[in-house]
Amino acid sequence: MPKIKTHKGSAKRFKFTGNGKIRRQKAYSNHLFASKTSKRKRNLRKSALADKSNEKRLRRLLPN
């Protein structure tokens, strides 16, 4: 039986919290900052949790 490989693209984008939830970065935070408010840019810096509906799929990509 071969080992399950980690999906490397997902491993770079998602991390596990101490309780086993999956943490992700928010979208829309790479360019075009002049049109975004300071409040919006500040909130985009914070990490978010992956949605429950995607968690099963992400756990299959990140077995270790």
C-alpha positions as CSV (number, residue, x, y, z in Angstrom):
1,M,0.0,0.0,0.0
2,P,1.6,3.3,-1.1
3,K,1.8,6.3,1.2
4,I,-0.7,9.1,0.8
5,K,1.2,12.2,-0.6
6,T,0.6,15.7,0.6
7,H,-0.8,18.1,-2.0
8,K,2.1,20.6,-2.0
9,G,0.0,23.5,-3.4
10,S,-2.5,23.2,-0.6
11,A,0.2,22.7,2.0
12,K,1.6,26.2,1.2
13,R,-1.9,27.8,1.4
14,F,-3.4,26.2,4.5
15,K,-2.2,25.5,8.0
16,F,-3.8,23.7,10.9
17,T,-4.8,25.5,14.1
18,G,-4.1,23.9,17.5
19,N,-7.7,22.6,17.7
20,G,-7.4,21.0,14.2
21,K,-9.3,23.6,12.2
22,I,-7.9,24.8,8.9
23,R,-6.6,28.3,8.6
24,R,-6.4,30.2,5.3
25,Q,-5.5,33.7,4.0
26,K,-8.2,36.0,2.7
27,A,-8.6,36.7,-1.0
28,Y,-8.3,40.1,-2.7
29,S,-5.2,41.2,-0.9
30,N,-2.5,41.2,-3.6
31,H,-2.9,44.4,-5.7
32,L,-5.1,47.4,-6.6
33,F,-4.9,48.8,-3.1
34,A,-5.6,52.4,-4.0
35,S,-9.3,51.7,-4.4
36,K,-9.6,49.8,-1.1
37,T,-10.2,51.5,2.2
38,S,-7.7,51.3,5.1
39,K,-10.2,49.3,7.1
40,R,-10.7,46.8,4.4
41,K,-6.9,46.3,3.8
42,R,-6.4,45.9,7.5
43,N,-9.0,43.2,7.8
44,L,-7.6,41.4,4.7
45,R,-4.3,41.0,6.6
46,K,-5.9,38.7,9.2
47,S,-6.3,35.0,8.6
48,A,-9.7,33.2,8.3
49,L,-10.9,29.7,8.9
50,A,-11.7,27.4,6.0
51,D,-15.4,26.7,5.5
52,K,-16.9,23.5,6.9
53,S,-18.1,22.5,3.5
54,N,-14.5,22.4,2.2
55,E,-12.9,20.8,5.3
56,K,-13.3,17.2,4.2
57,R,-11.7,17.9,0.8
58,L,-8.8,19.8,2.4
59,R,-8.1,17.0,4.9
60,R,-7.8,14.6,2.0
61,L,-5.2,16.9,0.4
62,L,-3.3,17.4,3.7
63,P,-3.1,14.0,5.4
64,N,0.0,14.8,7.5
